């Protein structure tokens, strides 16, 4: 039973408002004294020509109370519905226990495709902490939309083309060696790339050499492309190692180079539609009507730009995936760039421009002095994750030195803590790493939720519990049990809300609340030592909590250890 739908049906009969509209306005009150569900009557004032509190009173007298409603009370302009506790417990638990890991799944996205463009590091440069946000937010949104039935296509739009590769080829030929690159990989590529910039300040002609090598790449010269491909393969190997640690995968690695042979057709189309104008030797699309600076398409020297490649990529993706939405995960400071080329797509006459969505996020920074690194301002992602694992292992050694599989648990908890910390607040907020806060087993953190999941597993293990065949739902009407049940019941709508708002933190916060409510339930109630009927009912609740915590963490890209 979907209580919101049932209550909306009751209200439809007495208000003549459409049921779907009513469902959208029914709220879950912030405290239990205000009922399980509340309906605000403000929007009916115009229709009924009365004050909202008076409308609420009249509606309460007209509603025919069904057997699942305990009472309907008026509080100001609100109609508050109190559901019979055992009915509520039965409906929620049966739903969770019957669907198991499919609880919260939906068919709302069936037949629809969402392309998600996320992570996008630059080839031949280390995968650093700045790439974390796009990677984990994109990965969480991928799982959330997948849970709702969408076909998801995760694309890593790698920065794998451009003049920087000309610089790298020059640097390799002058100061590098095959042995050093094979030995140190990206670190060596980064070293010679930095050296190029230092040397180019003293010898500017190096920049011309670099441009010359990039022209060779563009023209398909064999040596230039062979070096580029070698640098590319080394980078992918390094990136994959970090993605493997994070548990992130992509359906396609189609970076900037993929669109090289596709841009001429797009430039030609822009010309044919009279959208290209010359400006100081460059070619632009004028966006004065849109109150934006012009979108630069071709540089003075004939080179293409990010906007050219992004427009080409969008056209390719629409043709290839027939997407219903194409989502781009990048930092807030790229808002204008996306607004400009989205406007170009609109000017080209494509009505799907409105399905292109830029999902911006804030910056990531570290506590001063908390993370030492030999790499100056670049904090390597692999180093950060390894340090999180090491810090977690120290905590495990202190709290539970006899824990089996300590290394594996430390990895799940340490990496989970980093991901959870990133997804705990709205994505537009900046994220600060604090080891003390992030690895706290008692705070609103990943380890706290994982520990709660492990506690549920421990209860079931100790009691050698299996799913009860007969559950007496009257044993789950105490305050602590009902609070847990409410949060279990809200899980599917929280997934939908996270998708609608493109905000994974809605799921993150919800599973923190569930973990807190479960720990209160555990504190207030004896489980394994209670009377048999009560024990079986509480075991059923523990199984449901374990299931939802595990699924909630999985959607965020975090593993749920059974022992901690």
TASULMO-V764247 format. One record per residue. RES is the residue in one small letter. PHI is phi in radians with two decimals (NA if undefined). Layout:
((RES:PHI) (RES:PHI))
//
This chain:
((x:NA) (x:-1.67) (x:-1.07) (x:-1.08) (x:-1.12) (x:-1.14) (x:-1.17) (x:-1.08) (x:-1.12) (x:-1.07) (x:-1.24) (x:-1.02) (x:-1.15) (x:-1.80) (x:-1.97) (x:1.09) (x:-1.56) (x:-1.11) (x:-0.99) (x:-1.07) (x:-1.16) (x:-1.12) (x:-0.94) (x:-1.15) (x:-1.81) (x:-1.21) (x:-1.99) (x:-1.76) (x:-1.06) (x:-1.21) (x:-2.40) (x:-1.15) (x:-1.10) (x:-1.66) (x:1.62) (x:-1.58) (x:-2.46) (x:-2.35) (x:-2.10) (x:-1.39) (x:-1.73) (x:-1.01) (x:-1.21) (x:-1.58) (x:-1.01) (x:-1.18) (x:-1.15) (x:-1.61) (x:0.95) (x:-2.50) (x:-1.21) (x:-0.92) (x:-1.09) (x:-1.19) (x:-1.08) (x:-1.01) (x:-1.11) (x:-1.13) (x:-1.12) (x:-1.07) (x:-1.38) (x:-1.53) (x:-1.16) (x:-1.47) (x:-1.30) (x:-1.36) (x:-1.27) (x:-1.54) (x:-1.70) (x:-1.39) (x:-2.80) (x:-2.16) (x:-2.13) (x:-1.78) (x:-2.38) (x:1.08) (x:-1.62) (x:-1.88) (x:-1.73) (x:-1.84) (x:-1.83) (x:-1.86) (x:-1.47) (x:-1.08) (x:-1.04) (x:-1.20) (x:-1.17) (x:-1.07) (x:-1.02) (x:-1.12) (x:-1.09) (x:-1.18) (x:-1.13) (x:-1.06) (x:-1.12) (x:-1.15) (x:-1.22) (x:-1.38) (x:-1.54) (x:0.92) (x:-1.20) (x:-1.56) (x:-1.12) (x:1.66) (x:-1.19) (x:-2.56) (x:-1.87) (x:-1.04) (x:-1.75) (x:-0.99) (x:1.40) (x:-2.03) (x:-2.08) (x:-2.12) (x:-1.65) (x:-2.12) (x:-1.77) (x:-2.55) (x:1.38) (x:0.90) (x:-1.32) (x:-1.59) (x:-1.08) (x:1.22) (x:-2.23) (x:-1.12) (x:-1.36) (x:-1.91) (x:-1.10) (x:-1.13) (x:-1.50) (x:-1.07) (x:-1.08) (x:-1.03) (x:-1.16) (x:-1.39) (x:-1.18) (x:-1.07) (x:-1.10) (x:-1.13) (x:-1.11) (x:-0.99) (x:-1.16) (x:-1.12) (x:-1.16) (x:-1.08) (x:-1.08) (x:-1.57) (x:1.65) (x:-1.31) (x:-1.51) (x:-1.83) (x:-2.14) (x:-1.60) (x:-2.07) (x:-1.75) (x:-1.47) (x:-1.14) (x:-1.43) (x:-2.16) (x:-2.67) (x:2.28) (x:-1.04) (x:-1.04) (x:-1.33) (x:-1.10) (x:-1.09) (x:-1.18) (x:-1.13) (x:-1.05) (x:-1.08) (x:-1.12) (x:-1.19) (x:-1.57) (x:-2.26) (x:-1.96) (x:-2.66) (x:-1.06) (x:-1.08) (x:-1.15) (x:-1.18) (x:-1.14) (x:-1.33) (x:-1.92) (x:0.97) (x:-1.03) (x:-1.05) (x:-1.23) (x:-1.06) (x:-1.14) (x:-1.06) (x:-1.28) (x:-1.17) (x:-1.11) (x:-1.09) (x:-0.97) (x:-1.14) (x:-1.11) (x:-1.25) (x:-1.16) (x:-1.16) (x:-1.55) (x:-2.30) (x:-1.01) (x:-1.11) (x:-1.05) (x:-1.07) (x:-1.15) (x:-1.03) (x:-1.10) (x:-1.08) (x:-1.08) (x:-1.19) (x:-1.20) (x:-1.08) (x:-1.06) (x:-1.05) (x:-1.11) (x:-1.51) (x:1.42) (x:-1.07) (x:-1.04) (x:-1.10) (x:-1.08) (x:-1.22) (x:-1.15) (x:-1.13) (x:-1.01) (x:-1.13) (x:-1.12) (x:-1.06) (x:-1.08) (x:-1.11) (x:-1.06) (x:-1.12) (x:-1.06) (x:-1.04) (x:-1.15) (x:-1.08) (x:-1.06) (x:-1.11) (x:-1.21) (x:-1.07) (x:-1.12) (x:-1.09) (x:-1.41) (x:1.22) (x:-1.89) (x:-2.31) (x:-2.24) (x:-1.51) (x:-2.67) (x:-1.87) (x:-1.80) (x:-1.50) (x:-1.07) (x:-1.09) (x:-1.05) (x:-1.71) (x:-0.94) (x:-1.51) (x:-1.95) (x:-1.35) (x:-1.01) (x:-1.11) (x:-1.24) (x:-1.07) (x:-1.07) (x:-1.10) (x:-1.08) (x:-1.15) (x:-1.06) (x:-1.60) (x:0.98) (x:-1.74) (x:-1.51) (x:-2.26) (x:-1.49) (x:-2.57) (x:0.90) (x:1.52) (x:-1.70) (x:-1.93) (x:-2.28) (x:-1.93) (x:-1.27) (x:-2.10) (x:-1.08) (x:-1.06) (x:-1.50) (x:1.02) (x:-2.31) (x:-1.09) (x:-1.11) (x:-1.66) (x:-1.37) (x:-1.89) (x:-2.23) (x:-1.26) (x:-0.97) (x:-1.46) (x:1.58) (x:-1.32) (x:-1.60) (x:-2.23) (x:-0.95) (x:-1.09) (x:-1.02) (x:-1.21) (x:-1.16) (x:-1.12) (x:-1.07) (x:-1.10) (x:-1.10) (x:-1.11) (x:-1.11) (x:-1.15) (x:-1.11) (x:-1.19) (x:-1.44) (x:-1.82) (x:0.88) (x:-1.15) (x:-1.61) (x:-2.58) (x:-2.21) (x:-1.87) (x:-2.07) (x:-1.75) (x:-2.53) (x:-1.18) (x:-0.93) (x:-1.23) (x:-1.74) (x:-0.91) (x:-1.13) (x:-0.94) (x:-1.23) (x:-1.04) (x:-1.16) (x:-1.33) (x:-1.07) (x:-1.13) (x:-1.14) (x:-1.03) (x:-1.11) (x:-1.12) (x:-1.27) (x:1.65) (x:-1.62) (x:-1.25) (x:-1.39) (x:-0.98) (x:-1.26) (x:-1.59) (x:-1.57) (x:-2.25) (x:-1.55) (x:-1.92) (x:-1.48) (x:-2.51) (x:-1.39) (x:-1.48) (x:-2.10) (x:-2.48) (x:-2.04) (x:-0.99) (x:-1.06) (x:1.34) (x:-1.31) (x:-2.12) (x:-1.53) (x:-2.54) (x:-1.44) (x:-1.87) (x:1.07) (x:-1.43) (x:-1.58) (x:-1.70) (x:-1.27) (x:-1.08) (x:-1.10) (x:-1.12) (x:-1.06) (x:-1.16) (x:-1.13) (x:-1.20) (x:-1.08) (x:-1.13) (x:-1.11) (x:-1.12) (x:-1.16) (x:-1.08) (x:-1.03) (x:-1.13) (x:-1.10) (x:-1.04) (x:-1.30) (x:-1.54) (x:-2.58) (x:-1.10) (x:-1.61) (x:-1.06) (x:-1.23) (x:0.95) (x:-0.98) (x:-1.07) (x:-1.14) (x:-1.14) (x:-1.05) (x:-1.16) (x:-1.08) (x:-1.35) (x:-1.10) (x:-1.20) (x:-1.04) (x:-1.13) (x:-1.13) (x:-1.12) (x:-1.06) (x:-1.02) (x:-1.24) (x:-1.73) (x:-1.39) (x:-1.97) (x:-0.90) (x:-1.06) (x:-1.33) (x:-1.38) (x:-1.23) (x:-1.93) (x:-2.02) (x:-1.49) (x:-2.33) (x:-0.99) (x:-1.03) (x:-1.32) (x:-1.14) (x:-1.75) (x:-1.28) (x:-1.43) (x:-1.98) (x:-1.61) (x:-1.53) (x:-2.29) (x:-1.07) (x:-1.02) (x:-1.12) (x:-1.19) (x:-1.09) (x:-1.13) (x:-1.12) (x:-1.07) (x:-1.12) (x:-1.10) (x:-1.05) (x:-1.10) (x:-1.12) (x:-1.03) (x:-1.16) (x:-1.19) (x:-1.08) (x:-1.55) (x:0.81) (x:-1.48) (x:-2.14) (x:-1.12) (x:-1.10) (x:-1.38) (x:-2.11) (x:-2.06) (x:-1.60) (x:-1.23) (x:-1.18) (x:-1.44) (x:-2.06) (x:-1.81) (x:-1.26) (x:-1.02) (x:-1.14) (x:-1.16) (x:-1.11) (x:-1.08) (x:-1.11) (x:-1.07) (x:-1.06) (x:-1.22) (x:-1.09) (x:-1.13) (x:-1.46) (x:-0.94) (x:-1.05) (x:-1.26) (x:-1.20) (x:-1.10) (x:-1.10) (x:-1.12) (x:-1.07) (x:-1.21) (x:-1.05) (x:-1.67) (x:0.94) (x:-2.30) (x:-1.04) (x:-1.08) (x:-1.11) (x:-1.24) (x:-0.99) (x:-1.12) (x:-1.15) (x:-1.29) (x:-1.13) (x:-1.05) (x:-1.13) (x:-1.07) (x:-1.12) (x:-1.13) (x:-1.15) (x:-1.14) (x:-1.20) (x:-1.00) (x:-1.10) (x:-1.22) (x:-1.43) (x:-2.16) (x:-1.32) (x:-1.86) (x:-1.28) (x:-1.75) (x:-1.52) (x:-1.00) (x:-0.91) (x:-1.07) (x:-1.16) (x:-1.00) (x:-1.10) (x:-1.12) (x:-1.23) (x:-1.09) (x:-1.02) (x:-1.17) (x:-1.08) (x:-1.08) (x:-1.11) (x:-1.13) (x:-0.97) (x:-1.08) (x:-1.25) (x:-1.09) (x:-1.10) (x:-1.18) (x:-1.07) (x:-1.12) (x:-1.05) (x:-1.11) (x:-1.50) (x:1.50) (x:-2.11) (x:-1.49) (x:-2.05) (x:-1.13) (x:-1.53) (x:-2.37) (x:-2.49))
//
